[in-house]
Amino acid sequence: GEVSFSIKKYQDSALQHDQSIKITGLDPDNLKSDKFWLDCVRPNGKSGGRIRISMEILTKQDADEAKAGLGRGDPNQNPFLPPPVGRFVFTLNPLELYRQLIGPKARRRILIALSLIHI
């Protein structure tokens, strides 16, 4: 999906007051938060899901002081981006592929079935 979000009013305010601005929204409990949800829309007009973002408009001085790398590259700060969890890692080890592709509940059932067949 796609989302359009105008930052013009925030940009104008940051330029007028010469200060950085943290854009806020409402969290799921309708409380003011620095992270907020945007609804994505597909080109056909149907819902394309939601994305949770945080956004700041920085002055040049603040941007120079708060260095950040590209993606998770060094320096990984402002904000810190943790490594993804639950991603598939390609391996030629069949046991590791089995562990990644089949959930723990299904693995338990398969193990029980194989144990019963072996008896």
Rosetta constraint file for C-alpha pairs under 8 A:
AtomPair CA 1 CA 40 HARMONIC 5.06 0.50
AtomPair CA 1 CA 41 HARMONIC 4.96 0.50
AtomPair CA 1 CA 42 HARMONIC 4.41 0.50
AtomPair CA 1 CA 43 HARMONIC 7.37 0.50
AtomPair CA 1 CA 47 HARMONIC 7.40 0.50
AtomPair CA 1 CA 48 HARMONIC 4.29 0.50
AtomPair CA 1 CA 49 HARMONIC 6.88 0.50
AtomPair CA 2 CA 40 HARMONIC 4.95 0.50
AtomPair CA 2 CA 41 HARMONIC 5.25 0.50
AtomPair CA 2 CA 42 HARMONIC 5.98 0.50
AtomPair CA 2 CA 43 HARMONIC 7.62 0.50
AtomPair CA 2 CA 48 HARMONIC 7.15 0.50
AtomPair CA 3 CA 38 HARMONIC 7.21 0.50
AtomPair CA 3 CA 39 HARMONIC 6.71 0.50
AtomPair CA 3 CA 40 HARMONIC 4.75 0.50
AtomPair CA 3 CA 41 HARMONIC 6.26 0.50
AtomPair CA 7 CA 11 HARMONIC 5.98 0.50
AtomPair CA 8 CA 12 HARMONIC 6.00 0.50
AtomPair CA 9 CA 13 HARMONIC 6.18 0.50
AtomPair CA 10 CA 14 HARMONIC 6.11 0.50
AtomPair CA 10 CA 21 HARMONIC 7.18 0.50
AtomPair CA 10 CA 23 HARMONIC 7.47 0.50
AtomPair CA 10 CA 57 HARMONIC 7.60 0.50
AtomPair CA 11 CA 15 HARMONIC 6.18 0.50
AtomPair CA 11 CA 57 HARMONIC 6.97 0.50
AtomPair CA 12 CA 16 HARMONIC 6.01 0.50
AtomPair CA 13 CA 17 HARMONIC 6.07 0.50
AtomPair CA 14 CA 18 HARMONIC 5.42 0.50
AtomPair CA 14 CA 19 HARMONIC 5.30 0.50
AtomPair CA 14 CA 20 HARMONIC 5.93 0.50
AtomPair CA 14 CA 21 HARMONIC 6.20 0.50
AtomPair CA 14 CA 57 HARMONIC 7.15 0.50
AtomPair CA 14 CA 58 HARMONIC 7.88 0.50
AtomPair CA 14 CA 59 HARMONIC 7.66 0.50
AtomPair CA 15 CA 19 HARMONIC 7.17 0.50
AtomPair CA 18 CA 59 HARMONIC 6.87 0.50
AtomPair CA 19 CA 58 HARMONIC 7.15 0.50
AtomPair CA 19 CA 59 HARMONIC 6.00 0.50
AtomPair CA 20 CA 56 HARMONIC 7.17 0.50
AtomPair CA 20 CA 57 HARMONIC 5.51 0.50
AtomPair CA 20 CA 58 HARMONIC 4.35 0.50
AtomPair CA 20 CA 59 HARMONIC 5.38 0.50
AtomPair CA 20 CA 62 HARMONIC 7.30 0.50
AtomPair CA 21 CA 56 HARMONIC 5.60 0.50
AtomPair CA 21 CA 57 HARMONIC 5.15 0.50
AtomPair CA 21 CA 58 HARMONIC 6.50 0.50
AtomPair CA 22 CA 34 HARMONIC 6.94 0.50
AtomPair CA 22 CA 55 HARMONIC 6.18 0.50
AtomPair CA 22 CA 56 HARMONIC 4.33 0.50
AtomPair CA 22 CA 57 HARMONIC 6.45 0.50
AtomPair CA 23 CA 34 HARMONIC 6.45 0.50
AtomPair CA 23 CA 54 HARMONIC 7.12 0.50
AtomPair CA 23 CA 55 HARMONIC 5.50 0.50
AtomPair CA 23 CA 56 HARMONIC 5.73 0.50
AtomPair CA 23 CA 57 HARMONIC 7.72 0.50
AtomPair CA 24 CA 32 HARMONIC 6.64 0.50
AtomPair CA 24 CA 33 HARMONIC 5.55 0.50
AtomPair CA 24 CA 34 HARMONIC 4.51 0.50
AtomPair CA 24 CA 35 HARMONIC 6.57 0.50
AtomPair CA 24 CA 36 HARMONIC 6.91 0.50
AtomPair CA 24 CA 54 HARMONIC 7.53 0.50
AtomPair CA 24 CA 55 HARMONIC 7.79 0.50
AtomPair CA 25 CA 32 HARMONIC 5.68 0.50
AtomPair CA 25 CA 33 HARMONIC 5.52 0.50
AtomPair CA 25 CA 34 HARMONIC 6.37 0.50
AtomPair CA 25 CA 35 HARMONIC 6.61 0.50
AtomPair CA 25 CA 36 HARMONIC 5.03 0.50
AtomPair CA 25 CA 37 HARMONIC 7.74 0.50
AtomPair CA 26 CA 30 HARMONIC 4.95 0.50
AtomPair CA 26 CA 31 HARMONIC 5.24 0.50
AtomPair CA 26 CA 32 HARMONIC 4.74 0.50
AtomPair CA 26 CA 33 HARMONIC 5.55 0.50
AtomPair CA 26 CA 35 HARMONIC 7.65 0.50
AtomPair CA 26 CA 36 HARMONIC 5.68 0.50
AtomPair CA 26 CA 37 HARMONIC 7.69 0.50
AtomPair CA 27 CA 31 HARMONIC 5.46 0.50
AtomPair CA 27 CA 32 HARMONIC 6.38 0.50
AtomPair CA 27 CA 33 HARMONIC 5.71 0.50
AtomPair CA 27 CA 35 HARMONIC 6.88 0.50
AtomPair CA 27 CA 36 HARMONIC 5.58 0.50
AtomPair CA 27 CA 37 HARMONIC 7.30 0.50
AtomPair CA 34 CA 54 HARMONIC 5.80 0.50
AtomPair CA 34 CA 55 HARMONIC 7.62 0.50
AtomPair CA 35 CA 52 HARMONIC 6.49 0.50
AtomPair CA 35 CA 53 HARMONIC 5.39 0.50
AtomPair CA 35 CA 54 HARMONIC 4.49 0.50
AtomPair CA 35 CA 55 HARMONIC 7.76 0.50
AtomPair CA 36 CA 52 HARMONIC 5.33 0.50
AtomPair CA 36 CA 53 HARMONIC 5.56 0.50
AtomPair CA 36 CA 54 HARMONIC 6.48 0.50
AtomPair CA 37 CA 50 HARMONIC 6.39 0.50
AtomPair CA 37 CA 51 HARMONIC 5.53 0.50
AtomPair CA 37 CA 52 HARMONIC 4.27 0.50
AtomPair CA 37 CA 53 HARMONIC 6.34 0.50
AtomPair CA 38 CA 50 HARMONIC 5.59 0.50
AtomPair CA 38 CA 51 HARMONIC 5.40 0.50
AtomPair CA 38 CA 52 HARMONIC 6.32 0.50
AtomPair CA 38 CA 53 HARMONIC 7.59 0.50
AtomPair CA 39 CA 47 HARMONIC 7.49 0.50
AtomPair CA 39 CA 48 HARMONIC 7.41 0.50
AtomPair CA 39 CA 49 HARMONIC 6.18 0.50
AtomPair CA 39 CA 50 HARMONIC 4.52 0.50
AtomPair CA 39 CA 51 HARMONIC 6.61 0.50
AtomPair CA 40 CA 47 HARMONIC 6.23 0.50
AtomPair CA 40 CA 48 HARMONIC 4.83 0.50
AtomPair CA 40 CA 49 HARMONIC 5.36 0.50
AtomPair CA 40 CA 50 HARMONIC 5.43 0.50
AtomPair CA 40 CA 51 HARMONIC 7.15 0.50
AtomPair CA 41 CA 45 HARMONIC 5.85 0.50
AtomPair CA 41 CA 46 HARMONIC 5.79 0.50
AtomPair CA 41 CA 47 HARMONIC 4.74 0.50
AtomPair CA 41 CA 48 HARMONIC 4.63 0.50
AtomPair CA 41 CA 49 HARMONIC 7.23 0.50
AtomPair CA 42 CA 46 HARMONIC 5.42 0.50
AtomPair CA 42 CA 47 HARMONIC 6.06 0.50
AtomPair CA 42 CA 48 HARMONIC 5.17 0.50
AtomPair CA 58 CA 62 HARMONIC 5.81 0.50
AtomPair CA 58 CA 63 HARMONIC 5.71 0.50
AtomPair CA 59 CA 63 HARMONIC 6.11 0.50
AtomPair CA 60 CA 64 HARMONIC 6.12 0.50
AtomPair CA 61 CA 65 HARMONIC 6.33 0.50
AtomPair CA 62 CA 66 HARMONIC 6.11 0.50
AtomPair CA 63 CA 67 HARMONIC 6.51 0.50
AtomPair CA 66 CA 78 HARMONIC 6.47 0.50
AtomPair CA 67 CA 75 HARMONIC 6.94 0.50
AtomPair CA 67 CA 77 HARMONIC 7.38 0.50
AtomPair CA 67 CA 78 HARMONIC 7.19 0.50
AtomPair CA 68 CA 74 HARMONIC 7.15 0.50
AtomPair CA 68 CA 75 HARMONIC 5.38 0.50
AtomPair CA 68 CA 76 HARMONIC 5.95 0.50
AtomPair CA 68 CA 77 HARMONIC 5.55 0.50
AtomPair CA 68 CA 78 HARMONIC 5.92 0.50
AtomPair CA 68 CA 79 HARMONIC 7.72 0.50
AtomPair CA 69 CA 73 HARMONIC 4.83 0.50
AtomPair CA 69 CA 74 HARMONIC 4.90 0.50
AtomPair CA 69 CA 75 HARMONIC 4.88 0.50
AtomPair CA 69 CA 76 HARMONIC 5.63 0.50
AtomPair CA 69 CA 77 HARMONIC 7.46 0.50
AtomPair CA 70 CA 74 HARMONIC 7.46 0.50
AtomPair CA 71 CA 76 HARMONIC 7.71 0.50
AtomPair CA 71 CA 81 HARMONIC 7.71 0.50
AtomPair CA 72 CA 76 HARMONIC 5.44 0.50
AtomPair CA 72 CA 80 HARMONIC 7.93 0.50
AtomPair CA 72 CA 81 HARMONIC 5.92 0.50
AtomPair CA 72 CA 82 HARMONIC 7.74 0.50
AtomPair CA 72 CA 83 HARMONIC 7.81 0.50
AtomPair CA 76 CA 80 HARMONIC 5.37 0.50
AtomPair CA 76 CA 81 HARMONIC 6.49 0.50
AtomPair CA 77 CA 81 HARMONIC 7.15 0.50
AtomPair CA 88 CA 100 HARMONIC 6.70 0.50
AtomPair CA 89 CA 100 HARMONIC 7.98 0.50
AtomPair CA 90 CA 97 HARMONIC 7.58 0.50
AtomPair CA 91 CA 96 HARMONIC 7.09 0.50
AtomPair CA 91 CA 97 HARMONIC 6.64 0.50
AtomPair CA 92 CA 97 HARMONIC 7.51 0.50
AtomPair CA 93 CA 97 HARMONIC 6.34 0.50
AtomPair CA 94 CA 98 HARMONIC 6.05 0.50
AtomPair CA 95 CA 99 HARMONIC 6.22 0.50
AtomPair CA 96 CA 100 HARMONIC 6.20 0.50
AtomPair CA 97 CA 101 HARMONIC 5.97 0.50
AtomPair CA 98 CA 102 HARMONIC 5.84 0.50
AtomPair CA 99 CA 103 HARMONIC 7.09 0.50
AtomPair CA 99 CA 104 HARMONIC 7.86 0.50
AtomPair CA 99 CA 107 HARMONIC 7.82 0.50
AtomPair CA 102 CA 106 HARMONIC 6.29 0.50
AtomPair CA 102 CA 107 HARMONIC 6.23 0.50
AtomPair CA 103 CA 107 HARMONIC 6.10 0.50
AtomPair CA 104 CA 108 HARMONIC 6.10 0.50
AtomPair CA 105 CA 109 HARMONIC 6.42 0.50
AtomPair CA 106 CA 110 HARMONIC 6.15 0.50
AtomPair CA 107 CA 111 HARMONIC 6.06 0.50
AtomPair CA 108 CA 112 HARMONIC 6.21 0.50
AtomPair CA 109 CA 113 HARMONIC 6.11 0.50
AtomPair CA 110 CA 114 HARMONIC 6.07 0.50
AtomPair CA 111 CA 115 HARMONIC 6.05 0.50
AtomPair CA 112 CA 116 HARMONIC 6.18 0.50
AtomPair CA 113 CA 117 HARMONIC 6.19 0.50
AtomPair CA 114 CA 118 HARMONIC 6.08 0.50
AtomPair CA 115 CA 119 HARMONIC 6.42 0.50
